[in-house]
Amino acid sequence: MVERYVMSIDQGTMSTRCILFDHQGRLVSVGQREHEQYFARPGWAEHDPTEIWSHLRRVVVPRALEGAGIRPEQIAAIGIANQRETTVVWDRRTGVPVGHAITWQDTRTSGYVEELRRTTGDDFFLERCGLSPTTYFSAPRLRWLFDHVDGLRERAERGEVLFGTMESWLIWNLTGGPDGGLHLTDATNASRTMLMNIRSLAWDDELLAYFDVPRAMLPEIRSSAECYGMARALLPDVPICAALGDQQAALFGQTCFAPGEAKCTYGTGSFLLVNTGTELVRSRHGLLTTVGYKVGDEPPVYALEGPIAVTGSLVQWFRDRLGLIHSAPEIETLARGVEDNGGCYIVPAFSGLFAPHWRSDARGVIVGLTSYITKGHLARAVLEATGWQTREVVDAVNADSPRPLRQLKVDGGMTSNNLLMQFLADVLDMPVVRPMVSETVSLGAAYAAGLASGYWPDLEGLRHNWHRAAQWMPTMDPARREAEYESWRRAVERSLGWARS
């Protein structure tokens, strides 16, 4: 019998990957290609969607197939995970984007967002989409495009241009593009636009009117795990059966299927999600209410999310901008050369702070500098910034959720840093657990696609594929933990109010 596999396409902030998984959830082969980052002005962050599609078609998928030594007909299903909130608008007839994609990191809409909060307030939006206005989400970016690209809104009204996040763009191209491509999104990605009603999982008329977004340009909202249609380009007749935002995909890949189970992915930024079941929990402590996943016709599963803007990218800054290390792994060695941070704290508010503060006026600060501080202390402060930011989010989760967290599943590139993982366990005062398969974003998209296509039978079967690779237990003295946390919070206070509109 010919072996079959599930293909996961992970369209991320820095690169696009294609990974093949077998029935045991084991990684079989990988194809990957980085894409260009465009920073045309301060606060702007863009990608070229045409470049990303070209890389997927010409390099990423062919490498994955070649690495496994298989043919496209051996693919049982395709699942897609994607960087969320990144906004793409393209011509329906030609398939040409109207410009670069505006990414989730972009802050050009900060003035407009401040105006929304001042004139309308948060409650109008929280009641409908579960989100407060920030530069993070797609709707303000769409409005910015309408205000700055001549005739774009009129073209959108006529249905001549289409809007989507990155999974919409890839699915449309994979299923034919201008020649009948499917224009759709899933509920997890739609929940990040500020345009979807969080209860009905449909585009909300009041929000569309508020942001002046024509319905004709919007994709159809579907479940996260169902067979949407067949690929035509690149992988002919292979069914596309899942789409999830990358962090929801990681929640699925970590098999956090029960209320109260949580994961945090540590990459460029970090994202903690906790499953709240079919209950829609309103956060009053700076978290986002979002769709965790929706399987077929079953009710949606919701989550509370705490996004942290800068974690892994702080290590990159330490390496590339300061030149204090030559490679990211060196930071652990450097930090282990000192016993503590020497009283030094780094708050990496490079373009504001995300959860639980949501302060676009914050900017990065280093506090506690004395002549005693060495680059080893700075290295330790860099790593500890990720731990303290996670602690702030966990405190918010425990304040909002009826089920306090008892352990945290972790994944992403930073989890290879054992010093950081131990520090996390110490400051959270709970076990921190890493799975055998670290590529949980890709695995989650594969799981959802395999579930929808019958490759895997049910959620319980997926749980059996999850295996622990490492665990860290808290060892820090409680008095020291709270004293240092208080110092961190004082440092955060000093980062606020720096930027002016």
C-alpha positions as CSV (number, residue, x, y, z in Angstrom):
1,M,0.0,0.0,0.0
2,V,1.3,3.4,-1.0
3,E,2.1,5.6,2.1
4,R,0.1,8.9,2.2
5,Y,0.9,12.1,4.1
6,V,-0.6,15.4,5.1
7,M,0.9,18.6,3.9
8,S,1.1,21.7,6.0
9,I,1.9,25.1,4.5
10,D,3.0,27.6,7.2
11,Q,3.1,31.1,5.7
12,G,4.9,33.0,8.5
13,T,6.3,36.5,9.1
14,M,9.9,35.7,8.1
15,S,9.5,32.7,5.7
16,T,7.1,30.2,4.1
17,R,7.5,26.5,5.0
18,C,6.0,23.3,3.7
19,I,6.1,20.3,6.0
20,L,4.9,16.7,5.4
21,F,3.6,14.7,8.4
22,D,2.9,11.0,8.6
23,H,0.1,9.1,10.6
24,Q,2.1,9.3,13.8
25,G,2.4,13.1,13.5
26,R,6.1,12.8,12.7
27,L,7.9,15.3,10.5
28,V,8.9,13.7,7.2
29,S,10.4,16.5,5.2
30,V,10.6,20.3,5.0
31,G,10.8,22.9,2.3
32,Q,11.4,26.5,3.4
33,R,12.3,29.9,1.9
34,E,12.6,33.4,3.5
35,H,11.0,36.4,1.9
36,E,12.0,40.1,1.9
37,Q,11.0,42.4,4.7
38,Y,10.1,46.0,3.6
39,F,10.4,48.9,6.0
40,A,9.7,51.9,3.8
41,R,9.1,54.3,6.6
42,P,9.3,54.3,10.4
43,G,6.5,52.0,11.8
44,W,5.8,50.5,8.4
45,A,6.2,46.7,7.8
46,E,5.3,45.1,4.5
47,H,5.7,41.9,2.5
48,D,5.4,41.2,-1.2
49,P,2.5,38.7,-1.6
50,T,3.6,37.9,-5.2
51,E,7.1,36.9,-3.9
52,I,5.6,34.7,-1.3
53,W,3.3,32.9,-3.8
54,S,6.3,32.5,-6.1
55,H,8.4,31.0,-3.4
56,L,5.7,28.5,-2.4
57,R,5.2,27.4,-6.0
58,R,8.7,27.2,-7.2
59,V,10.8,26.3,-4.2
60,V,9.0,25.5,-0.9
61,V,6.5,22.8,-2.0
62,P,8.9,21.1,-4.6
63,R,11.6,20.9,-1.9
64,A,9.3,19.2,0.6
65,L,8.1,16.7,-2.0
66,E,11.7,16.0,-3.2
67,G,12.8,15.5,0.4
68,A,10.2,12.9,1.1
69,G,10.7,11.3,-2.4
70,I,6.9,11.3,-3.0
71,R,4.5,12.4,-5.7
72,P,1.6,14.9,-5.2
73,E,-1.0,12.1,-5.4
74,Q,0.4,10.8,-2.2
75,I,-0.8,13.9,-0.3
76,A,-4.1,13.2,1.5
77,A,-4.9,16.8,2.3
78,I,-3.4,20.3,2.6
79,G,-3.7,22.5,5.7
80,I,-2.6,26.1,5.8
81,A,-1.4,28.2,8.8
82,N,-0.6,31.8,8.3
83,Q,0.6,35.0,9.9
84,R,-2.6,36.7,11.0
85,E,-3.9,40.2,10.5
86,T,-1.6,40.8,7.6
87,T,-3.7,42.6,5.0
88,V,-3.6,41.8,1.2
89,V,-5.8,43.4,-1.5
90,W,-5.6,42.2,-5.0
91,D,-7.3,42.5,-8.4
92,R,-9.9,39.8,-9.0
93,R,-9.3,39.7,-12.8
94,T,-5.5,39.8,-13.0
95,G,-4.5,38.5,-9.5
96,V,-2.1,41.4,-9.1
97,P,-1.9,42.9,-5.6
98,V,-2.7,46.6,-5.4
99,G,0.5,47.0,-3.4
100,H,2.5,45.2,-0.7
101,A,0.8,43.3,2.1
102,I,0.7,45.4,5.3
103,T,1.8,43.1,8.1
104,W,0.6,42.6,11.7
105,Q,3.7,44.5,12.9
106,D,2.8,47.7,11.0
107,T,1.9,50.7,13.1
108,R,1.0,53.3,10.5
109,T,-2.6,53.4,11.6
110,S,-1.8,54.5,15.2
111,G,-3.3,58.0,14.7
112,Y,-6.5,56.5,13.3
113,V,-6.7,53.9,16.1
114,E,-6.3,56.6,18.8
115,E,-9.1,58.5,17.2
116,L,-11.4,55.4,17.3
117,R,-10.7,54.9,21.0
118,R,-11.2,58.5,21.8
119,T,-14.5,59.0,19.8
120,T,-16.1,55.6,20.0
121,G,-14.4,53.8,22.8
122,D,-13.7,50.1,23.3
123,D,-17.1,48.8,24.2
124,F,-18.7,49.2,20.8
125,F,-16.0,46.9,19.3
126,L,-15.7,44.5,22.2
127,E,-19.4,43.8,22.1
128,R,-19.3,42.9,18.4
129,C,-15.9,41.4,17.6
130,G,-14.3,40.9,21.0
131,L,-11.4,43.2,20.1
132,S,-10.3,46.7,21.1
133,P,-9.0,49.0,18.4
134,T,-5.3,48.7,17.9
135,T,-2.8,48.8,15.0
136,Y,-2.6,45.0,15.3
137,F,-5.8,44.2,13.3
138,S,-6.8,44.3,9.7
139,A,-9.8,46.7,9.5
140,P,-7.8,49.9,10.3
141,R,-5.3,48.9,7.6
142,L,-8.1,48.5,5.0
143,R,-9.4,51.9,6.0
144,W,-5.9,53.3,5.6
145,L,-5.7,51.8,2.1
146,F,-9.0,53.3,1.1
147,D,-7.8,56.7,2.2
148,H,-4.5,56.5,0.4
149,V,-5.1,54.5,-2.8
150,D,-7.1,56.4,-5.3
151,G,-10.3,54.7,-6.4
152,L,-9.7,51.6,-4.3
153,R,-12.9,51.7,-2.3
154,E,-15.0,52.2,-5.5
155,R,-13.3,49.2,-7.1
156,A,-14.0,47.2,-3.9
157,E,-17.7,48.2,-4.0
158,R,-17.9,46.9,-7.6
159,G,-16.2,43.6,-6.6
160,E,-13.1,44.3,-8.7
161,V,-10.7,43.9,-5.8
162,L,-10.6,41.2,-3.1
163,F,-9.4,41.4,0.5
164,G,-7.9,38.6,2.6
165,T,-5.3,37.6,5.1
166,M,-2.4,35.4,3.8
167,E,-4.4,32.1,3.8
168,S,-7.0,33.7,1.6
169,W,-4.4,34.8,-0.9
170,L,-2.8,31.4,-1.0
171,I,-6.0,29.4,-1.3
172,W,-7.3,31.7,-4.1
173,N,-4.0,31.1,-6.0
174,L,-3.9,27.4,-5.3
175,T,-7.5,26.9,-6.5
176,G,-7.1,28.7,-9.8
177,G,-6.5,32.4,-9.1
178,P,-8.2,34.6,-11.7
179,D,-9.7,31.4,-13.3
180,G,-12.2,30.6,-10.6
181,G,-10.1,30.6,-7.5
182,L,-11.9,30.2,-4.2
183,H,-12.1,33.3,-2.1
184,L,-12.5,32.2,1.5
185,T,-11.1,32.5,5.0
186,D,-11.7,30.6,8.2
187,A,-13.2,31.7,11.5
188,T,-9.9,32.1,13.3
189,N,-8.5,34.5,10.8
190,A,-11.8,36.3,10.3
191,S,-11.9,36.9,14.1
192,R,-8.7,39.0,13.8
193,T,-10.1,41.5,11.3
194,M,-12.4,43.5,13.6
195,L,-15.1,42.9,11.0
196,M,-16.5,39.5,12.1
197,N,-19.2,39.1,14.8
198,I,-17.6,36.9,17.4
199,R,-20.8,35.1,18.2
200,S,-22.4,34.5,14.8
201,L,-19.0,34.0,13.0
202,A,-20.4,36.2,10.2
203,W,-19.4,39.6,8.8
204,D,-21.0,42.2,11.0
205,D,-23.1,44.8,9.2
206,E,-22.4,47.5,11.9
207,L,-18.7,47.0,11.8
208,L,-18.6,47.0,8.0
209,A,-20.5,50.2,8.0
210,Y,-18.3,51.7,10.7
211,F,-15.1,51.0,8.8
212,D,-16.8,51.6,5.4
213,V,-15.7,48.2,4.0
214,P,-17.8,46.8,1.1
215,R,-19.0,43.3,1.6
216,A,-18.3,42.5,-2.1
217,M,-14.5,42.3,-1.4
218,L,-14.7,40.0,1.6
219,P,-14.0,36.3,1.6
220,E,-16.5,33.6,2.6
221,I,-16.1,32.6,6.3
222,R,-15.7,28.8,6.7
223,S,-14.7,26.4,9.4
224,S,-11.1,25.8,10.3
225,A,-11.3,22.1,9.4
226,E,-13.4,21.2,6.4
227,C,-12.6,20.4,2.8
228,Y,-12.8,23.7,0.9
229,G,-12.0,22.4,-2.6
230,M,-9.3,21.0,-4.8
231,A,-6.0,22.6,-5.6
232,R,-5.5,23.2,-9.3
233,A,-2.2,24.9,-9.5
234,L,0.9,23.3,-8.0
235,L,-0.8,20.2,-6.5
236,P,-3.6,19.3,-8.8
237,D,-6.6,17.4,-7.3
238,V,-5.2,17.5,-3.7
239,P,-8.0,18.7,-1.3
240,I,-7.4,21.8,0.8
241,C,-9.0,20.9,4.1
242,A,-7.9,23.4,6.8
243,A,-6.9,27.0,7.4
244,L,-6.0,28.5,10.8
245,G,-4.2,31.6,12.0
246,D,-0.7,30.5,13.1
247,Q,-1.3,30.8,16.8
248,Q,-4.6,29.0,16.7
249,A,-2.8,26.3,14.7
250,A,-0.2,26.0,17.5
251,L,-3.0,25.6,20.0
252,F,-4.4,22.8,17.9
253,G,-1.0,21.2,17.3
254,Q,-0.3,21.2,21.1
255,T,-3.7,19.3,21.4
256,C,-5.1,22.0,23.9
257,F,-8.6,20.7,23.3
258,A,-9.9,21.1,26.9
259,P,-10.9,24.3,28.6
260,G,-8.1,25.6,30.7
261,E,-5.3,24.1,28.6
262,A,-2.8,26.7,27.3
263,K,0.2,27.1,25.1
264,C,2.7,29.9,24.3
265,T,4.7,30.1,21.1
266,Y,8.0,31.8,21.3
267,G,9.2,33.3,18.0
268,T,9.6,36.8,16.7
269,G,6.9,37.7,19.2
270,S,5.2,35.4,21.6
271,F,1.5,34.4,21.8
272,L,-0.2,32.7,24.7
273,L,-3.6,31.2,24.1
274,V,-5.8,29.4,26.6
275,N,-8.8,27.3,25.5
276,T,-12.1,28.6,27.1
277,G,-14.3,25.9,25.4
278,T,-17.6,27.0,23.8
279,E,-17.8,29.8,26.4
280,L,-17.0,33.2,25.1
281,V,-15.0,34.9,27.9
282,R,-14.8,38.6,27.9
283,S,-11.4,39.9,29.1
284,R,-11.3,42.8,31.5
285,H,-7.5,42.6,32.0
286,G,-6.1,43.3,28.5
287,L,-6.4,40.0,26.7
288,L,-8.1,39.3,23.4
289,T,-11.2,37.1,22.9
290,T,-10.7,35.1,19.8
291,V,-11.9,32.0,18.0
292,G,-9.6,29.1,18.9
293,Y,-10.8,26.8,16.2
294,K,-14.0,25.4,14.6
295,V,-14.1,21.8,13.4
296,G,-16.7,21.3,10.7
297,D,-20.3,21.8,11.9
298,E,-19.4,21.7,15.5
299,P,-19.7,24.8,17.7
300,P,-16.7,27.1,17.8
301,V,-14.1,26.7,20.5
302,Y,-13.0,30.1,21.9
303,A,-9.8,31.2,23.4
304,L,-8.2,34.1,25.4
305,E,-5.0,35.4,23.9
306,G,-2.2,37.5,25.1
307,P,0.1,38.6,22.3
308,I,3.6,39.9,23.1
309,A,5.1,41.9,20.3
310,V,8.9,41.5,21.0
311,T,10.6,38.4,22.3
312,G,12.8,36.5,19.8
313,S,13.3,39.8,17.9
314,L,14.9,41.2,21.0
315,V,17.6,38.6,20.7
316,Q,18.0,39.5,17.1
317,W,18.4,43.1,18.0
318,F,21.0,42.2,20.6
319,R,22.8,40.3,17.9
320,D,22.4,42.4,14.8
321,R,22.1,46.0,16.1
322,L,24.3,45.9,19.2
323,G,26.7,43.2,17.8
324,L,27.2,41.7,21.3
325,I,26.7,38.1,20.0
326,H,27.3,36.5,16.7
327,S,24.5,33.9,16.7
328,A,21.2,33.7,18.7
329,P,22.3,30.6,20.7
330,E,25.3,32.5,22.1
331,I,23.0,34.6,24.3
332,E,22.4,31.7,26.7
333,T,26.1,31.1,27.1
334,L,26.7,34.8,27.7
335,A,23.8,35.0,30.2
336,R,25.0,32.0,32.2
337,G,28.3,33.8,32.8
338,V,26.5,35.9,35.5
339,E,24.4,34.9,38.5
340,D,21.6,37.4,37.9
341,N,20.6,40.5,35.9
342,G,22.6,42.8,38.2
343,G,19.5,44.9,38.8
344,C,19.1,45.7,35.0
345,Y,15.8,45.3,33.2
346,I,15.0,45.8,29.5
347,V,11.5,46.6,28.4
348,P,11.4,45.9,24.6
349,A,8.6,48.3,23.7
350,F,10.1,49.0,20.2
351,S,6.8,50.0,18.7
352,G,4.6,50.0,21.8
353,L,3.4,47.2,24.1
354,F,0.8,44.6,23.3
355,A,-1.0,42.5,26.0
356,P,-1.9,43.3,28.7
357,H,-1.1,47.0,28.3
358,W,-2.0,47.9,24.7
359,R,0.1,51.1,24.8
360,S,1.2,52.4,21.4
361,D,2.9,55.3,23.2
362,A,5.4,53.1,25.0
363,R,9.0,52.8,23.8
364,G,11.9,50.5,24.8
365,V,13.9,51.3,28.0
366,I,16.9,49.9,29.8
367,V,16.7,50.7,33.5
368,G,19.0,49.9,36.4
369,L,22.3,50.6,34.6
370,T,25.3,51.0,36.8
371,S,29.0,50.7,36.2
372,Y,28.7,47.1,37.5
373,I,26.6,46.0,34.5
374,T,28.4,43.9,31.8
375,K,27.1,42.5,28.5
376,G,26.4,39.3,30.4
377,H,23.9,41.1,32.6
378,L,22.4,42.7,29.5
379,A,22.1,39.2,27.9
380,R,20.3,38.0,31.0
381,A,18.0,41.0,31.0
382,V,17.1,40.3,27.3
383,L,16.0,36.7,28.1
384,E,14.3,37.7,31.3
385,A,12.2,40.3,29.4
386,T,10.4,37.4,27.7
387,G,9.8,35.7,31.1
388,W,8.3,38.8,32.7
389,Q,6.1,39.7,29.8
390,T,4.8,36.1,29.9
391,R,4.1,36.5,33.6
392,E,2.0,39.6,32.9
393,V,-0.1,37.7,30.4
394,V,-0.5,34.7,32.7
395,D,-1.6,37.0,35.5
396,A,-4.3,38.5,33.2
397,V,-5.4,35.0,32.2
398,N,-5.8,33.9,35.8
399,A,-7.8,37.1,36.5
400,D,-10.1,36.6,33.5
401,S,-10.6,32.8,33.4
402,P,-12.5,30.7,35.9
403,R,-9.8,28.0,35.4
404,P,-6.3,29.2,36.6
405,L,-3.4,27.8,34.5
406,R,-1.7,24.8,36.0
407,Q,1.0,24.3,33.4
408,L,2.1,25.9,30.2
409,K,2.9,24.1,27.0
410,V,5.6,25.9,25.0
411,D,6.9,25.7,21.4
412,G,8.9,27.9,18.9
413,G,12.5,28.6,18.4
414,M,13.2,30.2,21.7
415,T,12.3,27.0,23.6
416,S,15.7,25.6,22.7
417,N,17.1,28.0,25.3
418,N,17.1,26.0,28.5
419,L,18.0,29.0,30.7
420,L,15.0,30.9,29.4
421,M,12.7,27.9,29.9
422,Q,13.8,27.5,33.5
423,F,13.3,31.2,34.1
424,L,9.8,30.9,32.7
425,A,8.9,28.1,35.1
426,D,10.4,30.1,38.0
427,V,8.5,33.4,37.4
428,L,5.3,31.6,36.5
429,D,5.5,29.2,39.4
430,M,4.3,26.3,37.3
431,P,5.6,23.5,35.1
432,V,6.7,24.5,31.6
433,V,6.5,21.6,29.1
434,R,7.9,21.3,25.6
435,P,6.6,18.6,23.1
436,M,8.7,16.2,20.9
437,V,7.5,18.0,17.7
438,S,8.4,21.7,18.1
439,E,6.8,22.7,14.8
440,T,3.4,22.9,16.4
441,V,2.0,25.6,14.0
442,S,2.6,23.4,11.0
443,L,1.5,20.3,12.9
444,G,-1.8,22.0,14.0
445,A,-2.6,22.9,10.4
446,A,-1.8,19.3,9.4
447,Y,-4.0,17.9,12.2
448,A,-7.0,20.0,11.2
449,A,-6.6,19.0,7.5
450,G,-6.1,15.3,8.4
451,L,-9.2,15.4,10.7
452,A,-11.4,16.9,8.0
453,S,-10.2,14.5,5.4
454,G,-10.5,11.4,7.5
455,Y,-6.7,10.8,7.7
456,W,-7.0,11.0,11.5
457,P,-10.2,9.8,13.2
458,D,-10.9,12.2,16.0
459,L,-9.3,14.6,18.5
460,E,-8.5,11.9,21.0
461,G,-6.4,10.1,18.4
462,L,-4.4,13.3,17.9
463,R,-3.8,13.5,21.7
464,H,-2.1,10.2,21.5
465,N,0.5,11.7,19.1
466,W,1.6,14.3,21.6
467,H,4.7,13.4,23.6
468,R,6.7,15.4,26.1
469,A,10.3,16.1,25.3
470,A,11.3,18.3,28.3
471,Q,9.8,19.8,31.4
472,W,11.0,22.5,33.7
473,M,9.8,22.9,37.3
474,P,9.9,26.1,39.4
475,T,12.8,26.5,41.9
476,M,12.9,30.2,42.6
477,D,12.4,31.5,46.1
478,P,8.9,33.1,46.2
479,A,10.1,36.3,47.9
480,R,12.7,36.8,45.2
481,R,10.2,36.2,42.5
482,E,7.8,38.8,43.7
483,A,10.6,41.4,44.4
484,E,11.9,41.1,40.9
485,Y,8.5,41.2,39.4
486,E,7.8,44.4,41.2
487,S,11.1,45.8,39.7
488,W,9.9,44.7,36.3
489,R,6.6,46.5,36.7
490,R,8.4,49.7,37.7
491,A,10.5,49.4,34.5
492,V,7.4,49.0,32.4
493,E,6.0,52.2,34.0
494,R,9.0,54.1,32.8
495,S,8.5,52.9,29.2
496,L,5.0,54.5,29.0
497,G,4.1,57.8,27.5
498,W,7.3,58.3,25.6
499,A,6.0,58.5,22.0
500,R,3.9,61.4,20.9
501,S,1.3,61.2,18.0
